[in-house]
Amino acid sequence: MRAIVLMCLAGLIGRPVLAAQNVPTKTIELQRNGQWVLDADKQYCAIGARFGEGDQAITLQMYRYSLGDDLEVRLISNRFHLNQLDNIISIGFGQGPDRAQALGGSADGVPMMVAPNLRLVPAVAARGRELQDVPPVTPEQEEAVTSIVFSAPAGPWFRLATGSLKYPMLALRSCTVGLVNSWGYDSKEQAALKTAATPKVSPESWITFLDTPFRLLAKDAPSGSVLFRLDVTTEGKVAQCTILTAIADERLRKATCDVLSRRATFYPARNATGEPVRSFYVNRVNWKNG
């Protein structure tokens, strides 16, 4: 039995808080060499820019798939050397970086690191406790961020001179509101939910190695990571599964939605007055062959 399936929670709740690291004095500083570009897709919002010149430039992309402050950061460059799905990087927004998990992949053949569940301002919790009631990132805090520092696995430290992120974050937030509305939800109602759609059992139990497509059980079968959205009814049932983005074989994409549509159940979301309402749930599943 070789296939192992891990479900990685997309939210900040329960995420471990790691101590910030000091940035070495010697870093490679790269200036932004163009305008920020907003990408408003049907399933996500992203804003990005390039830093540095030529074949050694680094492309930074920041994605959002829902309301809130969570960011998925993508770093794309020939400077990176990645040979596995899981990588540990260090990354920080204008301050001491934290360690974070990053998925290894490629964009048009160029190495790419994908770090999900990041915030411009790290969430802080008491030692040994889960993260709860995390305050939102304020426009003032977004404006104060003027650089991103990070180190790739076994690589040097980089500082991307972004300039103030006030307007890029404003554009990303506005895009995300329109995104949620385009899915058929009231973004104001979703932002003011009393409780979100909550799994009735641990999401880790939804998928097991037995759900792995048979042909992917081979030793040399590809691993993959799939980010999905489940539309949840007022009865807590899955009405639809949508793949938002994936670094994965098409068979893994199909298997993700096939299994989750049958197996996932929820306590429905409730609005500000406590009534059950339609909502959605975003998460990621990593399929690992090992």
N, C-alpha and C positions, 0 to 999 in steps of 0.2 A: 504494500500500500504506500504509494509515493506522494499522492496529491494531498496538500495541506491547504486549507482555506482559512484565511484570517479576515475578520471583519474589523475595519478600523473606524471607530466612531468619528463622525465629522465635526461634532460640536466641541466646545471648550469644556463642558461639564465633565469632570473626572479626569481631565488631561493633566499629566504630571507637570509640575512647575520645576524647571531646571535653573540652576544658578547661572547668572549672566557671566560671560567670559570677558577677559580683557582683550582689546584689539591690539595686536602687535604694532609697534611703531612703524615697521616697514610694511606698507600696503601699496598695492598698485591702484592708483586713483585714475578713474576714467570719467571724462566729461560727456554729458549728453550731447549728441551730434545731430539732433533733429527735434521735431515737434512730437508731443505726445499724440498717439493715435488711438481713438476709441473704436472698439469693435463691439457693436450691438447685435448679437446673434439671437436666434430664437430660444436658445437654451442657456445662454450665459451673457455676461457683460465683461469686457476686458479692456484695459488700457495699458499701452506699452510704449517703449522708446528704446533706441539703440545708444550704446555707450562705447566710446573708443572708435578706432578706425579699422577698415579693411577686414581681412580674414580673421583677425583676432578680436573683433568687436564682440561685445556681450549685449544680447537683447534681453531686456527686462519686460515681463508681462505680468500684470496683476489681474486676477479673475475673481468674479463673484457670481455665485449661483443662487443666491437668495438674499433676503433682507438681513441686515445685521452688519457686524464689523469684520467677520472672518474673511481672510484673503487666501487665495491660492497663488503663490508666486512661482513663476516659471523663469528660469535663467537658461539661455540658449547660447552656446558658444563652442567653437573649436578648441578653446582653451581647456575644456573639461575632458576627463577621461573616465568614463563610467562603464562598468561591465556587469552591473547587477540591478535588480529592481529596487532594492533597498539601499539607501545611502544615509549617512549621518553628516549633516552640514552644520555650520554655525552661521546665524544670520541675525541682524538687528537693524532697526530703523532709527538711525541717528543716535544710537546709544549702544551700550554693551550688548553683544549678541548672545542669544541662547542657542543651545543645540536643538536641532529639529530633524525629523525624518524627511527624506526627500526621495521621490521615485526617480529612477533613471529611465530615460527614454531618448527619443530623437525627434527633431522637427525638420522634415525634408533632408534627412541624413545628417543633420548637425546635432551633436550631443546636447541633451536637455535635462535639467533637474527640475522636478516639480515638487514644491514644498506646500502642502495644504495646511489649513487651519492656523494661519498666522494672523497676528493683529499688529497694527502700527504701535499700539501701546500694550505691552504684555499684561495679561491678567495675573493678578497676585492673589494668592490664597494662603491661609494659615497652614503651617506644616501638618501634613497628614490628613487634611480636609479636602473635600471636593471643591471645585470652583463653583460658586453660587452668587447670584445677584451681581454679575460682573457689570460695572458701569460702562455705558457706551463711550466710544472714542469721540471726543469733541472736535468741532472744526478748528478750535485753537490748537489742539494737539496735532491735528493733521497739518496745519500750517507750519508748525515748528519743526517738522521732519524735513530735512534738506539733503539727506544722503542715506544710502543703504550699504551696510558693510556685510561681507560674508566670506566664507572660505569653503571651497569645494573639497571633497575627500582627497587627502594627500596632495592638496594644491596650495597655492599662495593665497593671501588675503587680498580682497578687492574692496574698493570703496567707489560706489557709483554716485556721482555728484548729481542728484536728481533735481536740485532746487526745491523750493517749497512744494509739498504735495497737496496744498490747499485746493487748487483747482482740479488737478487730476482726480482727487477723491470726491470732489463735488460732482464732477461729471460721471464718475462711476456710480455714486449713490443715486443720482437722478436716473441713470440708465437702468439700475436694478429695480427701481419703483415701476418703471415702464415694463420691465421684463415680467414681474409678478402679475401685473395687470393683464399682460398679453396672454398669460396662462389661464385667464378667466377668474382670477381672484381679485378681491378688493385689497390693495396694498395697505391702505390705512387700517382696515380691519385686521389684517394679518400682523401688522406691526404692533397692534394693541392687544393681541391675544392674552387672555388670562392664563391659559395653559396651551402648550403646543401639542400636536399629535404625538403621542408617546407610545412606544412599543409595549405590548403586553408582556412580552418575554424578552430576554436579552437578545439583541440582534445577532450576536455571535452564534446563536443556536439556529438561525434561519438557514444557513448553508453549511454543509459538511463536505468532506472529501468525496462522499458517495454521489454528490451532485456534479462532480467534475465530468465534463464530456469524456467518454471512454477513450477517444483517440488522444486526449491530452494527458493520459496517465503515463505515457512513455517517459523514459528518463530524460530525453532531450526535448520534451514538449515545452512550449513557451509559457512563461508566467504572464500575469497581466493585472492591471488595475482598472476598475470600472467605477465611475462616479454616476450615481443614479438618483432619480427623483420618483417618489411614490406619491400619487395623488390619493388622499385619504378621505373617505366619505364621512358623513355625520354618524354613521354606525361603526366607524373604525375599520372599514374594509378597504382594500386596495382597489381603486377604480382603474388605475393605469400606472404602468411603469415606463419611465423614459430614461434613456441613456443620455447623460449630459455631456460627458467626455470620457475617453478611455484610452489607455495604453494597453491594448489587448487585442487578441485574436477575435474575429467576428463570432466564433463559437462561444467564447467566454461572455461576450456581450449578450448574446441570445440566452445563454444559460442563466445569467444573472437575473434578467427580467422574468424568465419562465419560472424559476424557483421562488423568487420574492413575491410574484403575483399570487402564487398558491399559498405561501406559507406565512407571510408577514401579516400580523394583526395589531391593531392599535386601540388605545383609548383615544377617542376623537378630541380634536382641538376644541377649546371653548373660548367664546368671545368675551368681551369685557363684562357682559352681564351674566356670564356663566352658561350660555346656551351652546350646544354643540354646533360646530360649523365645519364646512369643507376646509381642508388645509392640505399641506404637503410635507414630505419628509425627505431630506437630502442626506445621503451617506455614501460611503465608498466601500467596495469589497476588493480585497487583494487576493488574487488566485496565485498560489505559489506551488511550484513543483519542486519537491525536495524530500 
